[in-house]
Structure formats: C-alpha cells, structure tokens
Amino acid sequence: MNDFERKLYQIIVNMHLYGKTPSLEDLKRKTGKTEEGIREATKNLIIKGKLSWDKDKKVWII
C-alpha cells in the first residue's frame, strides 16, 4: 500500500469501529484529495483484498 491508500484504509477502519460508513464527502474532507484519487485508491485496496463492499448492507467489509 502506498501512503494515501494506507491513510484511506485507516480512515475507513476507524469510522467502521464507530459503526459509521464514510461517504465520499467525508473521505474528501478527511484526506484533502479529489473524488478521482479516492476512487482509484479504493479500487486498489479492493484489488489487493484489503476492502470489499457489501451492496446489500451498504457497508465496507474489512
């Protein structure tokens, strides 16, 4: 993982611990990155097997 992917992963994990699912706006605000950058990093995390998305529950699976 590169630094940004690690930061994004940690934000998602921390919010997950408090029972929250971060929105794209939350991630943009907390990282200071663009939507495209966040989507690319998220896609890389999914490909690497660090994250997956549950479409029915609309939550991240860590």
Order of alpha helices (4+ residues) and beta strands (2+ residues): alpha-alpha-alpha-beta-beta
